[in-house]
């Protein structure tokens, strides 16, 4: 589900930014808008569950 949300967010960003600017950008800020905080926390929890052993990242 997290992957689906990431794809949706990416496609919405591309739609809002338009066709001309399709490159990924980093703001350099650690701040996360409140609306995304829960999703970001769940994303990192899912990474932690995978672990770094065989089959993990």
PyMOL Python script that loads the backbone (N, CA, C, O; Angstrom):
from pymol import cmd

cmd.read_pdbstr("""\
ATOM      1  N   UNK A   1       0.815  -1.190   0.000  1.00  0.00           N
ATOM      2  CA  UNK A   1       0.000   0.000   0.000  1.00  0.00           C
ATOM      3  C   UNK A   1       0.862   1.259   0.000  1.00  0.00           C
ATOM      4  O   UNK A   1       0.522   2.248  -0.649  1.00  0.00           O
ATOM      5  N   UNK A   2       1.971   1.221   0.724  1.00  0.00           N
ATOM      6  CA  UNK A   2       2.859   2.386   0.774  1.00  0.00           C
ATOM      7  C   UNK A   2       3.407   2.679  -0.621  1.00  0.00           C
ATOM      8  O   UNK A   2       3.496   3.839  -1.024  1.00  0.00           O
ATOM      9  N   UNK A   3       3.773   1.630  -1.357  1.00  0.00           N
ATOM     10  CA  UNK A   3       4.284   1.835  -2.712  1.00  0.00           C
ATOM     11  C   UNK A   3       3.223   2.477  -3.611  1.00  0.00           C
ATOM     12  O   UNK A   3       3.538   3.345  -4.425  1.00  0.00           O
ATOM     13  N   UNK A   4       1.986   2.054  -3.462  1.00  0.00           N
ATOM     14  CA  UNK A   4       0.905   2.648  -4.257  1.00  0.00           C
ATOM     15  C   UNK A   4       0.732   4.120  -3.919  1.00  0.00           C
ATOM     16  O   UNK A   4       0.515   4.943  -4.808  1.00  0.00           O
ATOM     17  N   UNK A   5       0.827   4.452  -2.636  1.00  0.00           N
ATOM     18  CA  UNK A   5       0.713   5.859  -2.235  1.00  0.00           C
ATOM     19  C   UNK A   5       1.866   6.685  -2.778  1.00  0.00           C
ATOM     20  O   UNK A   5       1.675   7.828  -3.195  1.00  0.00           O
ATOM     21  N   UNK A   6       3.069   6.107  -2.774  1.00  0.00           N
ATOM     22  CA  UNK A   6       4.221   6.842  -3.320  1.00  0.00           C
ATOM     23  C   UNK A   6       4.031   7.090  -4.810  1.00  0.00           C
ATOM     24  O   UNK A   6       4.319   8.183  -5.297  1.00  0.00           O
ATOM     25  N   UNK A   7       3.548   6.084  -5.541  1.00  0.00           N
ATOM     26  CA  UNK A   7       3.315   6.262  -6.982  1.00  0.00           C
ATOM     27  C   UNK A   7       2.241   7.316  -7.230  1.00  0.00           C
ATOM     28  O   UNK A   7       2.374   8.143  -8.133  1.00  0.00           O
ATOM     29  N   UNK A   8       1.167   7.286  -6.422  1.00  0.00           N
ATOM     30  CA  UNK A   8       0.110   8.278  -6.570  1.00  0.00           C
ATOM     31  C   UNK A   8       0.653   9.679  -6.311  1.00  0.00           C
ATOM     32  O   UNK A   8       0.396  10.599  -7.088  1.00  0.00           O
ATOM     33  N   UNK A   9       1.407   9.844  -5.214  1.00  0.00           N
ATOM     34  CA  UNK A   9       1.975  11.150  -4.889  1.00  0.00           C
ATOM     35  C   UNK A   9       2.889  11.640  -6.005  1.00  0.00           C
ATOM     36  O   UNK A   9       2.865  12.819  -6.360  1.00  0.00           O
ATOM     37  N   UNK A  10       3.693  10.741  -6.556  1.00  0.00           N
ATOM     38  CA  UNK A  10       4.609  11.121  -7.630  1.00  0.00           C
ATOM     39  C   UNK A  10       3.837  11.550  -8.876  1.00  0.00           C
ATOM     40  O   UNK A  10       4.171  12.556  -9.502  1.00  0.00           O
ATOM     41  N   UNK A  11       2.800  10.782  -9.235  1.00  0.00           N
ATOM     42  CA  UNK A  11       2.034  11.149 -10.430  1.00  0.00           C
ATOM     43  C   UNK A  11       1.285  12.460 -10.233  1.00  0.00           C
ATOM     44  O   UNK A  11       1.178  13.256 -11.165  1.00  0.00           O
ATOM     45  N   UNK A  12       0.762  12.695  -9.020  1.00  0.00           N
ATOM     46  CA  UNK A  12       0.098  13.971  -8.753  1.00  0.00           C
ATOM     47  C   UNK A  12       1.085  15.129  -8.822  1.00  0.00           C
ATOM     48  O   UNK A  12       0.763  16.192  -9.352  1.00  0.00           O
ATOM     49  N   UNK A  13       2.281  14.926  -8.292  1.00  0.00           N
ATOM     50  CA  UNK A  13       3.294  15.985  -8.358  1.00  0.00           C
ATOM     51  C   UNK A  13       3.645  16.301  -9.808  1.00  0.00           C
ATOM     52  O   UNK A  13       3.760  17.469 -10.181  1.00  0.00           O
ATOM     53  N   UNK A  14       3.813  15.269 -10.620  1.00  0.00           N
ATOM     54  CA  UNK A  14       4.124  15.496 -12.035  1.00  0.00           C
ATOM     55  C   UNK A  14       3.002  16.255 -12.720  1.00  0.00           C
ATOM     56  O   UNK A  14       3.254  17.134 -13.544  1.00  0.00           O
ATOM     57  N   UNK A  15       1.766  15.920 -12.381  1.00  0.00           N
ATOM     58  CA  UNK A  15       0.628  16.603 -12.982  1.00  0.00           C
ATOM     59  C   UNK A  15       0.585  18.069 -12.577  1.00  0.00           C
ATOM     60  O   UNK A  15       0.317  18.935 -13.410  1.00  0.00           O
ATOM     61  N   UNK A  16       0.845  18.351 -11.318  1.00  0.00           N
ATOM     62  CA  UNK A  16       0.808  19.732 -10.822  1.00  0.00           C
ATOM     63  C   UNK A  16       1.966  20.549 -11.380  1.00  0.00           C
ATOM     64  O   UNK A  16       1.785  21.701 -11.774  1.00  0.00           O
ATOM     65  N   UNK A  17       3.148  19.957 -11.414  1.00  0.00           N
ATOM     66  CA  UNK A  17       4.332  20.680 -11.887  1.00  0.00           C
ATOM     67  C   UNK A  17       4.338  20.831 -13.402  1.00  0.00           C
ATOM     68  O   UNK A  17       5.031  21.701 -13.929  1.00  0.00           O
ATOM     69  N   UNK A  18       3.601  20.025 -14.089  1.00  0.00           N
ATOM     70  CA  UNK A  18       3.529  20.115 -15.537  1.00  0.00           C
ATOM     71  C   UNK A  18       4.534  19.211 -16.228  1.00  0.00           C
ATOM     72  O   UNK A  18       5.393  18.597 -15.594  1.00  0.00           O
ATOM     73  N   UNK A  19       4.405  19.149 -17.502  1.00  0.00           N
ATOM     74  CA  UNK A  19       5.235  18.271 -18.323  1.00  0.00           C
ATOM     75  C   UNK A  19       6.687  18.741 -18.409  1.00  0.00           C
ATOM     76  O   UNK A  19       7.588  17.920 -18.588  1.00  0.00           O
ATOM     77  N   UNK A  20       6.925  20.031 -18.286  1.00  0.00           N
ATOM     78  CA  UNK A  20       8.268  20.565 -18.488  1.00  0.00           C
ATOM     79  C   UNK A  20       9.242  20.161 -17.390  1.00  0.00           C
ATOM     80  O   UNK A  20      10.432  19.992 -17.654  1.00  0.00           O
ATOM     81  N   UNK A  21       8.757  20.006 -16.172  1.00  0.00           N
ATOM     82  CA  UNK A  21       9.656  19.734 -15.045  1.00  0.00           C
ATOM     83  C   UNK A  21       9.347  18.374 -14.447  1.00  0.00           C
ATOM     84  O   UNK A  21       8.542  18.272 -13.522  1.00  0.00           O
ATOM     85  N   UNK A  22       9.985  17.315 -14.971  1.00  0.00           N
ATOM     86  CA  UNK A  22       9.731  15.953 -14.517  1.00  0.00           C
ATOM     87  C   UNK A  22      10.878  15.379 -13.702  1.00  0.00           C
ATOM     88  O   UNK A  22      10.863  14.193 -13.375  1.00  0.00           O
ATOM     89  N   UNK A  23      11.857  16.182 -13.373  1.00  0.00           N
ATOM     90  CA  UNK A  23      12.985  15.653 -12.615  1.00  0.00           C
ATOM     91  C   UNK A  23      12.663  15.645 -11.129  1.00  0.00           C
ATOM     92  O   UNK A  23      11.927  16.501 -10.637  1.00  0.00           O
ATOM     93  N   UNK A  24      13.216  14.680 -10.425  1.00  0.00           N
ATOM     94  CA  UNK A  24      13.023  14.611  -8.979  1.00  0.00           C
ATOM     95  C   UNK A  24      13.886  15.676  -8.320  1.00  0.00           C
ATOM     96  O   UNK A  24      15.015  15.926  -8.743  1.00  0.00           O
ATOM     97  N   UNK A  25      13.348  16.296  -7.287  1.00  0.00           N
ATOM     98  CA  UNK A  25      14.103  17.324  -6.593  1.00  0.00           C
ATOM     99  C   UNK A  25      14.077  17.058  -5.093  1.00  0.00           C
ATOM    100  O   UNK A  25      13.139  16.458  -4.568  1.00  0.00           O
ATOM    101  N   UNK A  26      15.103  17.507  -4.431  1.00  0.00           N
ATOM    102  CA  UNK A  26      15.185  17.425  -2.976  1.00  0.00           C
ATOM    103  C   UNK A  26      15.246  18.835  -2.432  1.00  0.00           C
ATOM    104  O   UNK A  26      15.976  19.679  -2.952  1.00  0.00           O
ATOM    105  N   UNK A  27      14.490  19.087  -1.399  1.00  0.00           N
ATOM    106  CA  UNK A  27      14.476  20.444  -0.851  1.00  0.00           C
ATOM    107  C   UNK A  27      15.607  20.659   0.143  1.00  0.00           C
ATOM    108  O   UNK A  27      15.996  21.797   0.406  1.00  0.00           O
ATOM    109  N   UNK A  28      16.139  19.566   0.701  1.00  0.00           N
ATOM    110  CA  UNK A  28      17.187  19.687   1.696  1.00  0.00           C
ATOM    111  C   UNK A  28      16.643  19.901   3.092  1.00  0.00           C
ATOM    112  O   UNK A  28      17.405  19.947   4.058  1.00  0.00           O
ATOM    113  N   UNK A  29      15.330  20.033   3.208  1.00  0.00           N
ATOM    114  CA  UNK A  29      14.714  20.249   4.527  1.00  0.00           C
ATOM    115  C   UNK A  29      14.224  18.919   5.084  1.00  0.00           C
ATOM    116  O   UNK A  29      13.765  18.050   4.342  1.00  0.00           O
ATOM    117  N   UNK A  30      14.328  18.775   6.394  1.00  0.00           N
ATOM    118  CA  UNK A  30      13.830  17.579   7.057  1.00  0.00           C
ATOM    119  C   UNK A  30      12.365  17.730   7.447  1.00  0.00           C
ATOM    120  O   UNK A  30      11.752  16.783   7.940  1.00  0.00           O
ATOM    121  N   UNK A  31      11.808  18.900   7.231  1.00  0.00           N
ATOM    122  CA  UNK A  31      10.420  19.161   7.589  1.00  0.00           C
ATOM    123  C   UNK A  31       9.484  18.406   6.642  1.00  0.00           C
ATOM    124  O   UNK A  31       9.712  18.355   5.434  1.00  0.00           O
ATOM    125  N   UNK A  32       8.441  17.830   7.207  1.00  0.00           N
ATOM    126  CA  UNK A  32       7.437  17.106   6.431  1.00  0.00           C
ATOM    127  C   UNK A  32       6.094  17.757   6.707  1.00  0.00           C
ATOM    128  O   UNK A  32       5.741  17.956   7.869  1.00  0.00           O
ATOM    129  N   UNK A  33       5.327  18.096   5.663  1.00  0.00           N
ATOM    130  CA  UNK A  33       3.994  18.673   5.900  1.00  0.00           C
ATOM    131  C   UNK A  33       3.158  17.719   6.752  1.00  0.00           C
ATOM    132  O   UNK A  33       3.260  16.501   6.602  1.00  0.00           O
ATOM    133  N   UNK A  34       2.338  18.263   7.638  1.00  0.00           N
ATOM    134  CA  UNK A  34       1.546  17.452   8.559  1.00  0.00           C
ATOM    135  C   UNK A  34       0.733  16.381   7.838  1.00  0.00           C
ATOM    136  O   UNK A  34       0.595  15.269   8.348  1.00  0.00           O
ATOM    137  N   UNK A  35       0.204  16.688   6.687  1.00  0.00           N
ATOM    138  CA  UNK A  35      -0.603  15.731   5.942  1.00  0.00           C
ATOM    139  C   UNK A  35       0.167  14.502   5.502  1.00  0.00           C
ATOM    140  O   UNK A  35      -0.435  13.459   5.249  1.00  0.00           O
ATOM    141  N   UNK A  36       1.475  14.599   5.407  1.00  0.00           N
ATOM    142  CA  UNK A  36       2.301  13.478   4.957  1.00  0.00           C
ATOM    143  C   UNK A  36       3.064  12.805   6.091  1.00  0.00           C
ATOM    144  O   UNK A  36       3.642  11.736   5.897  1.00  0.00           O
ATOM    145  N   UNK A  37       3.071  13.404   7.243  1.00  0.00           N
ATOM    146  CA  UNK A  37       3.883  12.880   8.349  1.00  0.00           C
ATOM    147  C   UNK A  37       3.571  11.419   8.650  1.00  0.00           C
ATOM    148  O   UNK A  37       4.489  10.612   8.802  1.00  0.00           O
ATOM    149  N   UNK A  38       2.288  11.066   8.739  1.00  0.00           N
ATOM    150  CA  UNK A  38       1.908   9.689   9.046  1.00  0.00           C
ATOM    151  C   UNK A  38       2.393   8.737   7.955  1.00  0.00           C
ATOM    152  O   UNK A  38       2.871   7.643   8.255  1.00  0.00           O
ATOM    153  N   UNK A  39       2.274   9.148   6.692  1.00  0.00           N
ATOM    154  CA  UNK A  39       2.721   8.306   5.585  1.00  0.00           C
ATOM    155  C   UNK A  39       4.235   8.123   5.605  1.00  0.00           C
ATOM    156  O   UNK A  39       4.735   7.027   5.351  1.00  0.00           O
ATOM    157  N   UNK A  40       4.958   9.188   5.904  1.00  0.00           N
ATOM    158  CA  UNK A  40       6.414   9.100   5.970  1.00  0.00           C
ATOM    159  C   UNK A  40       6.839   8.178   7.107  1.00  0.00           C
ATOM    160  O   UNK A  40       7.752   7.369   6.947  1.00  0.00           O
ATOM    161  N   UNK A  41       6.177   8.301   8.251  1.00  0.00           N
ATOM    162  CA  UNK A  41       6.503   7.435   9.385  1.00  0.00           C
ATOM    163  C   UNK A  41       6.238   5.963   9.036  1.00  0.00           C
ATOM    164  O   UNK A  41       7.039   5.089   9.369  1.00  0.00           O
ATOM    165  N   UNK A  42       5.123   5.699   8.373  1.00  0.00           N
ATOM    166  CA  UNK A  42       4.809   4.318   7.980  1.00  0.00           C
ATOM    167  C   UNK A  42       5.826   3.797   6.959  1.00  0.00           C
ATOM    168  O   UNK A  42       6.199   2.624   6.992  1.00  0.00           O
ATOM    169  N   UNK A  43       6.266   4.664   6.062  1.00  0.00           N
ATOM    170  CA  UNK A  43       7.279   4.281   5.076  1.00  0.00           C
ATOM    171  C   UNK A  43       8.558   3.815   5.774  1.00  0.00           C
ATOM    172  O   UNK A  43       9.112   2.770   5.432  1.00  0.00           O
ATOM    173  N   UNK A  44       9.019   4.590   6.748  1.00  0.00           N
ATOM    174  CA  UNK A  44      10.244   4.210   7.451  1.00  0.00           C
ATOM    175  C   UNK A  44      10.042   2.969   8.309  1.00  0.00           C
ATOM    176  O   UNK A  44      10.964   2.168   8.461  1.00  0.00           O
ATOM    177  N   UNK A  45       8.832   2.795   8.880  1.00  0.00           N
ATOM    178  CA  UNK A  45       8.556   1.561   9.626  1.00  0.00           C
ATOM    179  C   UNK A  45       8.606   0.357   8.700  1.00  0.00           C
ATOM    180  O   UNK A  45       9.120  -0.694   9.083  1.00  0.00           O
ATOM    181  N   UNK A  46       8.079   0.492   7.484  1.00  0.00           N
ATOM    182  CA  UNK A  46       8.105  -0.624   6.531  1.00  0.00           C
ATOM    183  C   UNK A  46       9.539  -0.969   6.133  1.00  0.00           C
ATOM    184  O   UNK A  46       9.871  -2.140   5.946  1.00  0.00           O
ATOM    185  N   UNK A  47      10.383   0.050   6.005  1.00  0.00           N
ATOM    186  CA  UNK A  47      11.798  -0.217   5.707  1.00  0.00           C
ATOM    187  C   UNK A  47      12.462  -0.946   6.856  1.00  0.00           C
ATOM    188  O   UNK A  47      13.258  -1.860   6.642  1.00  0.00           O
ATOM    189  N   UNK A  48      12.136  -0.544   8.074  1.00  0.00           N
ATOM    190  CA  UNK A  48      12.735  -1.169   9.257  1.00  0.00           C
ATOM    191  C   UNK A  48      12.292  -2.639   9.379  1.00  0.00           C
ATOM    192  O   UNK A  48      13.077  -3.494   9.790  1.00  0.00           O
ATOM    193  N   UNK A  49      11.038  -2.923   9.021  1.00  0.00           N
ATOM    194  CA  UNK A  49      10.552  -4.297   9.088  1.00  0.00           C
ATOM    195  C   UNK A  49      11.287  -5.198   8.108  1.00  0.00           C
ATOM    196  O   UNK A  49      11.507  -6.377   8.385  1.00  0.00           O
ATOM    197  N   UNK A  50      11.665  -4.645   6.968  1.00  0.00           N
ATOM    198  CA  UNK A  50      12.396  -5.432   5.963  1.00  0.00           C
ATOM    199  C   UNK A  50      13.767  -5.846   6.489  1.00  0.00           C
ATOM    200  O   UNK A  50      14.253  -6.936   6.187  1.00  0.00           O
ATOM    201  N   UNK A  51      14.374  -4.985   7.264  1.00  0.00           N
ATOM    202  CA  UNK A  51      15.706  -5.278   7.801  1.00  0.00           C
ATOM    203  C   UNK A  51      16.772  -5.166   6.729  1.00  0.00           C
ATOM    204  O   UNK A  51      16.494  -4.843   5.574  1.00  0.00           O
ATOM    205  N   UNK A  52      17.991  -5.442   7.141  1.00  0.00           N
ATOM    206  CA  UNK A  52      19.115  -5.351   6.206  1.00  0.00           C
ATOM    207  C   UNK A  52      19.736  -6.706   5.944  1.00  0.00           C
ATOM    208  O   UNK A  52      20.808  -6.786   5.343  1.00  0.00           O
ATOM    209  N   UNK A  53      19.085  -7.776   6.382  1.00  0.00           N
ATOM    210  CA  UNK A  53      19.588  -9.126   6.140  1.00  0.00           C
ATOM    211  C   UNK A  53      19.230  -9.606   4.763  1.00  0.00           C
ATOM    212  O   UNK A  53      18.820  -8.810   3.918  1.00  0.00           O
ATOM    213  N   UNK A  54      19.377 -10.907   4.510  1.00  0.00           N
ATOM    214  CA  UNK A  54      19.028 -11.468   3.197  1.00  0.00           C
ATOM    215  C   UNK A  54      17.587 -11.142   2.831  1.00  0.00           C
ATOM    216  O   UNK A  54      16.672 -11.322   3.634  1.00  0.00           O
ATOM    217  N   UNK A  55      17.404 -10.668   1.623  1.00  0.00           N
ATOM    218  CA  UNK A  55      16.083 -10.293   1.155  1.00  0.00           C
ATOM    219  C   UNK A  55      15.681  -8.884   1.546  1.00  0.00           C
ATOM    220  O   UNK A  55      14.664  -8.383   1.067  1.00  0.00           O
ATOM    221  N   UNK A  56      16.450  -8.235   2.401  1.00  0.00           N
ATOM    222  CA  UNK A  56      16.154  -6.857   2.801  1.00  0.00           C
ATOM    223  C   UNK A  56      16.803  -5.892   1.854  1.00  0.00           C
ATOM    224  O   UNK A  56      17.184  -6.258   0.742  1.00  0.00           O
ATOM    225  N   UNK A  57      16.928  -4.698   2.275  1.00  0.00           N
ATOM    226  CA  UNK A  57      17.534  -3.658   1.440  1.00  0.00           C
ATOM    227  C   UNK A  57      19.019  -3.864   1.366  1.00  0.00           C
ATOM    228  O   UNK A  57      19.717  -3.092   0.709  1.00  0.00           O
TER     229      UNK A  57
END
""", "prot")
cmd.dss("prot")
cmd.show_as("cartoon", "prot")
cmd.util.cbc("prot")
cmd.orient("prot")
